[in-house]
Each structure stands twice: as C-alpha cells, then as structure tokens.
C-alpha cells in the first residue's frame, strides 16, 4: 500500500503527467480517492520552491554550454519589450 502511495506521489512530480496521470493511476490501483488526491497535490507542489530557488542558477550555469547555451541565454534575456 505504501509503495502505491509513493508511486502516485512520484508520478505527480513529473512534468506534463502531474495530476492528470497520478489520479487515474491511483484509481487503477484502487486507492481511496481523498487520500490519493491529497498525496498527489502535495507531490505536485513539492518541486515548486526548489524550482523557484534554483532555476536562475541553473540557467546561468548552462548559458555558456555548447548545446543548451543558446536556449538558456534566451531564457535569461530581459523580456520587458514583450508586452
């Protein structure tokens, strides 16, 4: 049972799958809906502070890399002219 809850917790953290995939998986595993919903929401929100705190540092680090540098530099550009 704990493995199933851990599975839906981890699936809810994956971008593009998130709650749209974790909640149907929980129902396929016959888990209670309320507990599954709460675990999925917590799992979905957990990466947000980490992304908020470290995204700029990762972009600055990758701005001079050969393959990803142009995209990371584009993400760091000032966007004030786009309104």
TORDO-145544 format. One record per atom (N, C-alpha, C): residue in three letters; atom name; z, x negated, y. Coordinates in nm, 2 decimals. Atoms other than C-alpha are relative to their C-alpha. Layout:
<recs>
+------+------+--------+--------+--------+
: rest : atom :      Z :      X :      Y :
+------+------+--------+--------+--------+
:  ALA :   CA :      Z :      X :      Y :
...
+------+------+--------+--------+--------+
</recs>
This chain:
<recs>
+------+------+--------+--------+--------+
: rest : atom :      Z :      X :      Y :
+------+------+--------+--------+--------+
:  UNK :    N :   0.00 :  -0.08 :  -0.12 :
:  UNK :   CA :   0.00 :   0.00 :   0.00 :
:  UNK :    C :   0.00 :  -0.09 :   0.13 :
:  UNK :    N :  -0.01 :   0.09 :  -0.11 :
:  UNK :   CA :   0.09 :  -0.28 :   0.24 :
:  UNK :    C :  -0.14 :  -0.07 :   0.02 :
:  UNK :    N :   0.14 :   0.06 :  -0.01 :
:  UNK :   CA :  -0.25 :  -0.45 :   0.16 :
:  UNK :    C :  -0.10 :   0.09 :   0.06 :
:  UNK :    N :   0.09 :  -0.10 :  -0.06 :
:  UNK :   CA :  -0.43 :  -0.13 :   0.26 :
:  UNK :    C :   0.02 :   0.01 :   0.15 :
:  UNK :    N :  -0.03 :  -0.01 :  -0.14 :
:  UNK :   CA :  -0.25 :  -0.11 :   0.59 :
:  UNK :    C :  -0.04 :  -0.13 :   0.07 :
:  UNK :    N :   0.05 :   0.12 :  -0.06 :
:  UNK :   CA :  -0.32 :  -0.48 :   0.65 :
:  UNK :    C :  -0.15 :   0.00 :   0.01 :
:  UNK :    N :   0.14 :  -0.01 :   0.00 :
:  UNK :   CA :  -0.68 :  -0.42 :   0.57 :
:  UNK :    C :  -0.05 :   0.08 :   0.12 :
:  UNK :    N :   0.04 :  -0.08 :  -0.12 :
:  UNK :   CA :  -0.72 :  -0.14 :   0.83 :
:  UNK :    C :   0.04 :  -0.07 :   0.13 :
:  UNK :    N :  -0.05 :   0.07 :  -0.12 :
:  UNK :   CA :  -0.52 :  -0.35 :   1.08 :
:  UNK :    C :  -0.10 :  -0.11 :   0.04 :
:  UNK :    N :   0.09 :   0.11 :  -0.02 :
:  UNK :   CA :  -0.76 :  -0.64 :   1.04 :
:  UNK :    C :  -0.14 :   0.05 :   0.04 :
:  UNK :    N :   0.13 :  -0.06 :  -0.03 :
:  UNK :   CA :  -1.07 :  -0.42 :   1.04 :
:  UNK :    C :  -0.01 :   0.05 :   0.14 :
:  UNK :    N :   0.00 :  -0.05 :  -0.14 :
:  UNK :   CA :  -0.96 :  -0.26 :   1.37 :
:  UNK :    C :  -0.01 :  -0.10 :   0.10 :
:  UNK :    N :   0.01 :   0.11 :  -0.09 :
:  UNK :   CA :  -0.95 :  -0.60 :   1.53 :
:  UNK :    C :  -0.15 :  -0.06 :   0.01 :
:  UNK :    N :   0.13 :   0.05 :   0.00 :
:  UNK :   CA :  -1.32 :  -0.67 :   1.45 :
:  UNK :    C :  -0.09 :   0.07 :   0.11 :
:  UNK :    N :   0.09 :  -0.07 :  -0.10 :
:  UNK :   CA :  -1.56 :  -0.61 :   1.75 :
:  UNK :    C :  -0.11 :   0.08 :  -0.07 :
:  UNK :    N :   0.10 :  -0.09 :   0.04 :
:  UNK :   CA :  -1.81 :  -0.34 :   1.70 :
:  UNK :    C :   0.04 :   0.09 :  -0.11 :
:  UNK :    N :  -0.05 :  -0.09 :   0.10 :
:  UNK :   CA :  -1.63 :  -0.20 :   1.40 :
:  UNK :    C :   0.12 :   0.08 :   0.05 :
:  UNK :    N :  -0.12 :  -0.05 :  -0.06 :
:  UNK :   CA :  -1.29 :  -0.14 :   1.55 :
:  UNK :    C :   0.05 :   0.13 :  -0.06 :
:  UNK :    N :  -0.06 :  -0.13 :   0.05 :
:  UNK :   CA :  -1.15 :   0.22 :   1.52 :
:  UNK :    C :  -0.11 :   0.08 :  -0.08 :
:  UNK :    N :   0.11 :  -0.08 :   0.06 :
:  UNK :   CA :  -1.49 :   0.36 :   1.42 :
:  UNK :    C :  -0.01 :  -0.03 :  -0.15 :
:  UNK :    N :   0.01 :   0.04 :   0.14 :
:  UNK :   CA :  -1.47 :   0.17 :   1.09 :
:  UNK :    C :   0.14 :   0.01 :  -0.07 :
:  UNK :    N :  -0.13 :   0.01 :   0.07 :
:  UNK :   CA :  -1.10 :   0.13 :   1.03 :
:  UNK :    C :   0.06 :   0.14 :  -0.04 :
:  UNK :    N :  -0.06 :  -0.13 :   0.04 :
:  UNK :   CA :  -1.00 :   0.50 :   1.04 :
:  UNK :    C :  -0.08 :   0.06 :  -0.12 :
:  UNK :    N :   0.06 :  -0.05 :   0.13 :
:  UNK :   CA :  -1.27 :   0.61 :   0.79 :
:  UNK :    C :   0.04 :  -0.08 :  -0.12 :
:  UNK :    N :  -0.04 :   0.08 :   0.11 :
:  UNK :   CA :  -1.17 :   0.32 :   0.57 :
:  UNK :    C :   0.14 :   0.04 :  -0.05 :
:  UNK :    N :  -0.13 :  -0.05 :   0.04 :
:  UNK :   CA :  -0.81 :   0.44 :   0.58 :
:  UNK :    C :   0.00 :   0.13 :  -0.07 :
:  UNK :    N :   0.01 :  -0.12 :   0.07 :
:  UNK :   CA :  -0.91 :   0.78 :   0.48 :
:  UNK :    C :  -0.07 :  -0.01 :  -0.14 :
:  UNK :    N :   0.06 :   0.03 :   0.13 :
:  UNK :   CA :  -1.12 :   0.64 :   0.20 :
:  UNK :    C :   0.11 :  -0.06 :  -0.09 :
:  UNK :    N :  -0.11 :   0.05 :   0.08 :
:  UNK :   CA :  -0.80 :   0.46 :   0.08 :
:  UNK :    C :   0.11 :   0.10 :  -0.02 :
:  UNK :    N :  -0.10 :  -0.11 :   0.01 :
:  UNK :   CA :  -0.61 :   0.79 :   0.10 :
:  UNK :    C :   0.13 :  -0.03 :   0.06 :
:  UNK :    N :  -0.12 :   0.03 :  -0.08 :
:  UNK :   CA :  -0.36 :   0.67 :   0.36 :
:  UNK :    C :   0.03 :   0.11 :   0.09 :
:  UNK :    N :  -0.03 :  -0.11 :  -0.09 :
:  UNK :   CA :  -0.17 :   0.91 :   0.58 :
:  UNK :    C :  -0.07 :  -0.02 :   0.14 :
:  UNK :    N :   0.08 :   0.01 :  -0.12 :
:  UNK :   CA :  -0.37 :   0.98 :   0.90 :
:  UNK :    C :   0.08 :  -0.05 :   0.12 :
:  UNK :    N :  -0.08 :   0.03 :  -0.12 :
:  UNK :   CA :  -0.09 :   0.95 :   1.16 :
:  UNK :    C :   0.03 :  -0.15 :  -0.01 :
:  UNK :    N :  -0.03 :   0.14 :   0.01 :
:  UNK :   CA :   0.03 :   0.61 :   1.03 :
:  UNK :    C :  -0.12 :  -0.09 :   0.01 :
:  UNK :    N :   0.12 :   0.08 :  -0.01 :
:  UNK :   CA :  -0.32 :   0.48 :   0.99 :
:  UNK :    C :  -0.05 :   0.00 :   0.14 :
:  UNK :    N :   0.05 :   0.00 :  -0.14 :
:  UNK :   CA :  -0.42 :   0.59 :   1.34 :
:  UNK :    C :   0.09 :  -0.09 :   0.09 :
:  UNK :    N :  -0.09 :   0.09 :  -0.08 :
:  UNK :   CA :  -0.11 :   0.41 :   1.49 :
:  UNK :    C :  -0.03 :  -0.14 :  -0.03 :
:  UNK :    N :   0.03 :   0.14 :   0.04 :
:  UNK :   CA :  -0.18 :   0.09 :   1.29 :
:  UNK :    C :  -0.13 :  -0.04 :   0.06 :
:  UNK :    N :   0.14 :   0.03 :  -0.05 :
:  UNK :   CA :  -0.55 :   0.10 :   1.39 :
:  UNK :    C :   0.00 :  -0.03 :   0.15 :
:  UNK :    N :  -0.01 :   0.02 :  -0.15 :
:  UNK :   CA :  -0.47 :   0.14 :   1.76 :
:  UNK :    C :   0.07 :  -0.13 :   0.04 :
:  UNK :    N :  -0.07 :   0.12 :  -0.03 :
:  UNK :   CA :  -0.22 :  -0.14 :   1.76 :
:  UNK :    C :  -0.09 :  -0.12 :  -0.04 :
:  UNK :    N :   0.09 :   0.11 :   0.04 :
:  UNK :   CA :  -0.46 :  -0.37 :   1.57 :
:  UNK :    C :  -0.12 :  -0.01 :   0.10 :
:  UNK :    N :   0.11 :   0.00 :  -0.09 :
:  UNK :   CA :  -0.74 :  -0.27 :   1.82 :
:  UNK :    C :   0.05 :  -0.06 :   0.13 :
:  UNK :    N :  -0.05 :   0.04 :  -0.13 :
:  UNK :   CA :  -0.52 :  -0.35 :   2.12 :
:  UNK :    C :   0.06 :  -0.15 :   0.00 :
:  UNK :    N :  -0.07 :   0.13 :   0.01 :
:  UNK :   CA :  -0.36 :  -0.68 :   1.99 :
:  UNK :    C :  -0.09 :  -0.11 :   0.06 :
:  UNK :    N :   0.07 :   0.11 :  -0.05 :
:  UNK :   CA :  -0.65 :  -0.91 :   2.08 :
:  UNK :    C :  -0.03 :   0.00 :   0.15 :
:  UNK :    N :   0.03 :  -0.02 :  -0.14 :
:  UNK :   CA :  -0.68 :  -0.78 :   2.44 :
:  UNK :    C :   0.07 :  -0.10 :   0.09 :
:  UNK :    N :  -0.07 :   0.10 :  -0.08 :
:  UNK :   CA :  -0.41 :  -1.00 :   2.60 :
:  UNK :    C :  -0.05 :  -0.14 :  -0.03 :
:  UNK :    N :   0.05 :   0.14 :   0.04 :
:  UNK :   CA :  -0.54 :  -1.31 :   2.41 :
:  UNK :    C :  -0.14 :  -0.02 :   0.06 :
:  UNK :    N :   0.13 :   0.02 :  -0.06 :
:  UNK :   CA :  -0.90 :  -1.25 :   2.53 :
:  UNK :    C :   0.02 :  -0.01 :   0.15 :
:  UNK :    N :  -0.02 :   0.00 :  -0.14 :
:  UNK :   CA :  -0.78 :  -1.18 :   2.88 :
:  UNK :    C :   0.05 :  -0.14 :   0.05 :
:  UNK :    N :  -0.06 :   0.13 :  -0.04 :
:  UNK :   CA :  -0.58 :  -1.50 :   2.90 :
:  UNK :    C :  -0.09 :  -0.12 :  -0.03 :
:  UNK :    N :   0.07 :   0.12 :   0.04 :
:  UNK :   CA :  -0.82 :  -1.74 :   2.73 :
:  UNK :    C :  -0.15 :   0.01 :   0.01 :
:  UNK :    N :   0.14 :  -0.01 :  -0.01 :
:  UNK :   CA :  -1.17 :  -1.61 :   2.79 :
:  UNK :    C :  -0.06 :  -0.10 :   0.10 :
:  UNK :    N :   0.05 :   0.09 :  -0.11 :
:  UNK :   CA :  -1.23 :  -1.81 :   3.11 :
:  UNK :    C :   0.01 :  -0.14 :  -0.05 :
:  UNK :    N :  -0.02 :   0.14 :   0.04 :
:  UNK :   CA :  -1.10 :  -2.13 :   2.95 :
:  UNK :    C :  -0.11 :  -0.03 :  -0.11 :
:  UNK :    N :   0.10 :   0.03 :   0.10 :
:  UNK :   CA :  -1.34 :  -2.09 :   2.65 :
:  UNK :    C :  -0.14 :  -0.01 :   0.07 :
:  UNK :    N :   0.13 :   0.01 :  -0.07 :
:  UNK :   CA :  -1.63 :  -2.02 :   2.89 :
:  UNK :    C :  -0.02 :  -0.13 :   0.07 :
:  UNK :    N :   0.00 :   0.12 :  -0.07 :
:  UNK :   CA :  -1.55 :  -2.32 :   3.10 :
:  UNK :    C :  -0.03 :  -0.12 :  -0.10 :
:  UNK :    N :   0.02 :   0.11 :   0.10 :
:  UNK :   CA :  -1.52 :  -2.54 :   2.79 :
:  UNK :    C :  -0.14 :   0.00 :  -0.06 :
:  UNK :    N :   0.13 :   0.00 :   0.06 :
:  UNK :   CA :  -1.85 :  -2.42 :   2.65 :
:  UNK :    C :  -0.12 :  -0.01 :   0.09 :
:  UNK :    N :   0.11 :   0.00 :  -0.10 :
:  UNK :   CA :  -2.05 :  -2.43 :   2.97 :
:  UNK :    C :  -0.09 :  -0.12 :  -0.01 :
:  UNK :    N :   0.09 :   0.12 :   0.01 :
:  UNK :   CA :  -2.18 :  -2.78 :   2.90 :
:  UNK :    C :  -0.04 :  -0.03 :  -0.14 :
:  UNK :    N :   0.04 :   0.02 :   0.14 :
:  UNK :   CA :  -2.25 :  -2.74 :   2.53 :
:  UNK :    C :  -0.15 :   0.03 :  -0.01 :
:  UNK :    N :   0.15 :  -0.01 :   0.00 :
:  UNK :   CA :  -2.62 :  -2.77 :   2.43 :
:  UNK :    C :  -0.05 :   0.14 :  -0.03 :
:  UNK :    N :   0.05 :  -0.13 :   0.05 :
:  UNK :   CA :  -2.67 :  -2.43 :   2.25 :
:  UNK :    C :   0.05 :   0.11 :   0.08 :
:  UNK :    N :  -0.06 :  -0.11 :  -0.06 :
:  UNK :   CA :  -2.43 :  -2.20 :   2.42 :
:  UNK :    C :   0.03 :  -0.02 :   0.15 :
:  UNK :    N :  -0.04 :   0.04 :  -0.14 :
:  UNK :   CA :  -2.40 :  -2.37 :   2.76 :
:  UNK :    C :  -0.07 :   0.09 :   0.10 :
:  UNK :    N :   0.07 :  -0.08 :  -0.10 :
:  UNK :   CA :  -2.66 :  -2.16 :   2.94 :
:  UNK :    C :   0.06 :   0.14 :   0.01 :
:  UNK :    N :  -0.06 :  -0.13 :   0.00 :
:  UNK :   CA :  -2.51 :  -1.83 :   2.83 :
:  UNK :    C :   0.14 :   0.00 :   0.06 :
:  UNK :    N :  -0.14 :   0.01 :  -0.05 :
:  UNK :   CA :  -2.15 :  -1.94 :   2.91 :
:  UNK :    C :  -0.01 :  -0.03 :   0.15 :
:  UNK :    N :   0.02 :   0.02 :  -0.14 :
:  UNK :   CA :  -2.27 :  -2.07 :   3.25 :
:  UNK :    C :  -0.04 :   0.13 :   0.07 :
:  UNK :    N :   0.05 :  -0.13 :  -0.06 :
:  UNK :   CA :  -2.44 :  -1.73 :   3.32 :
:  UNK :    C :   0.12 :   0.09 :   0.01 :
:  UNK :    N :  -0.12 :  -0.08 :   0.00 :
:  UNK :   CA :  -2.11 :  -1.56 :   3.23 :
:  UNK :    C :   0.10 :  -0.04 :   0.11 :
:  UNK :    N :  -0.09 :   0.05 :  -0.10 :
:  UNK :   CA :  -1.92 :  -1.78 :   3.48 :
:  UNK :    C :  -0.06 :   0.02 :   0.14 :
:  UNK :    N :   0.05 :  -0.02 :  -0.13 :
:  UNK :   CA :  -2.16 :  -1.71 :   3.77 :
:  UNK :    C :   0.07 :   0.11 :   0.08 :
:  UNK :    N :  -0.06 :  -0.10 :  -0.09 :
:  UNK :   CA :  -2.04 :  -1.52 :   4.07 :
:  UNK :    C :  -0.09 :   0.12 :   0.00 :
:  UNK :    N :   0.08 :  -0.13 :   0.01 :
:  UNK :   CA :  -2.15 :  -1.16 :   4.04 :
:  UNK :    C :   0.01 :   0.09 :   0.12 :
:  UNK :    N :  -0.01 :  -0.09 :  -0.12 :
:  UNK :   CA :  -2.09 :  -1.04 :   4.39 :
:  UNK :    C :  -0.13 :   0.06 :   0.05 :
:  UNK :    N :   0.13 :  -0.05 :  -0.05 :
:  UNK :   CA :  -2.46 :  -1.00 :   4.47 :
:  UNK :    C :  -0.04 :   0.12 :  -0.08 :
:  UNK :    N :   0.04 :  -0.11 :   0.09 :
:  UNK :   CA :  -2.49 :  -0.75 :   4.18 :
:  UNK :    C :   0.09 :   0.12 :   0.03 :
:  UNK :    N :  -0.09 :  -0.11 :  -0.03 :
:  UNK :   CA :  -2.36 :  -0.42 :   4.32 :
:  UNK :    C :  -0.08 :   0.13 :  -0.02 :
+------+------+--------+--------+--------+
</recs>
